[in-house]
């Protein structure tokens, strides 16, 4: 079904392209990007494969968070398996799994968390975005750690005149969103912009309760005659029973933005911004499929047992409970940009503070005292703070060189506490401390890049960067008792990141551009890797303050060709060679484990894209990404050697169109994502079961109408064909949304 839908949509778009015969005079001007070089450059002349998502493209889709805005680009795999309720949404570039290997910037300031490298996309208002730039490939030479797969830069808007905007959206699963913003520019110098957005959903059932049957023969009658479980399979093929769900996954988030900019001169500006993003999630009443001999619904039975290493037989009410939690981030940035003679200066100081960062979960599912409604449990708190300083200067050197150089500094810390809770649904019912941990790291760097015009059609980019970091003041207390604290060893390290690129434009008309690059990148251990020891009853996973950084050596070759007016074809081939993968290795006694550098992997792939623009009223596009990942060394799990990296599909394909004609605008987009593996040995081959990572095709559409000069309305649908698939959890089915927007 997915392949047929994909084929039909592709044929329709190609037919629309073939039918176009009228030559239009107005075409979109060449896009200017800043992320690929830290300076302004035409996107086609950037020394890396670069894509831009415009404000209009975001408005033409039903986007709940910025990560969704880039999920139709080549080489970009955006994970949001539970829709709006997904706390682990991430953007992965060039086959690099995990958000901690792709750097995300907000107006040039890093968003990757000091704790684990993830990004809190919930609460970042899509309406505030002017454009998003995606640069694929290793960029540690300019940006340091996290930029192994590339960089995503979210660039927000500032008003040029007085503007007020209000929007309301309602949709499926009890979804509601409100947004309001106001901004103005005074005396052509002072710009002010303030916005706030809030969204909430009642959610749907995406997480299930399962067990392995006794002797793989079914739920046994001796335990009170309980029946009603649905026979199923694990993703690795073992028979299972689905006993119910943990209830509707509820969610709310909000975002507040306040920005001020003052133009001292036409070429110099001071600016300040504040962002607060926050979310909270949880689950409603569970849904049990079980009932006893009297026909009454029950939420558990019997005593647990182990068969062949698998839990089975007994399920208690606590198994129908799931975690809930909250995260709030306050981000401050003070910046300046200006010119001193021929030298352009940019600098900023920033702070990102996650004072609220916690989740709670039920205690042992085998305890009669813990139920889905409450009882003993645990609270995990991870407050952390990061400070940033960045400065860069750009100046011409003679007629053929443009030199960009600078330095940056990052200081971050974590203080975490795990508590016993009297009631796992009440984060304030703290009792005793289970564990405490914390630590600090500081990172320093200097960098330089020379843009060299070798001859008129050939340009070279040579970049180097040296990073130093120092991890210290680490401590661990697994008992919470005075005198029980272990001081962890400090550690210092450094890494040199070179990168070279060539951009060749062989013809005067600029219709053909060829590029190639070679570079090295790294990812230093996160605070979680260094200090994030986690303890449960009978199980402890120890962090490691002596971890080495992950590193990669990468090269690519590609280019783009303008076919005819408005048409462009792009192709890139790339290879990445990674080593010192950080993983959490389980010990031989299955009582815990340790974070270690264990792995090596290769990632090879290619990206193909075709785009056709018809003036400003229609854009058609399609792109395909093929990725071959292979684990070449894994000290913790030899069965993983020769297998694909988990959580990364081997192919994905996007096709779609956007239209803007008179009072109407809208989009129709289809996305296909191939099979992923969640197990390191790729043994999870069974699809369309709870816990599997399925291949899927989804199509989304949105149609907007400008009612009058200040009011518009839109109707959108996601997952048009109501495809059922799992990304471990059950993904959302068909969803409808209606929006009314007022602009003054």
Beta strands, then each sheet from edge to edge (+ up, - down):
strand 1: 32-33
strand 2: 41-42
strand 3: 50-54
strand 4: 76-79
strand 5: 90-93
strand 6: 103-106
strand 7: 109-110
strand 8: 129-136
strand 9: 150-156
strand 10: 163-171
strand 11: 175-186
strand 12: 190-201
strand 13: 208-211
strand 14: 230-233
strand 15: 239-245
strand 16: 249-265
strand 17: 268-283
strand 18: 287-288
strand 19: 305-307
strand 20: 310-312
strand 21: 324-340
strand 22: 343-362
strand 23: 377-397
strand 24: 401-421
strand 25: 430-455
strand 26: 458-477
strand 27: 486-487
strand 28: 491-504
strand 29: 512-523
strand 30: 534-536
strand 31: 539-542
strand 32: 550-564
strand 33: 567-586
strand 34: 592-614
strand 35: 618-634
strand 36: 651-661
strand 37: 664-673
strand 38: 696-708
strand 39: 711-718
strand 40: 735-743
sheet 1: 1+ 2-
sheet 2: 3+ 8- 9+ 6+ 7-
sheet 3: 4+ 5-
sheet 4: 27+ 26- 25+ 24- 23+ 22- 21+ 17- 16+ 12- 11+ 10- 40+ 39- 38+ 37- 36+ 35- 34+ 31+ 30-
sheet 5: 13+ 15- 14+
sheet 6: 13+ 15- 18+
sheet 7: 19+ 20-
sheet 8: 27+ 26- 28+ 29- 32+ 33-
end
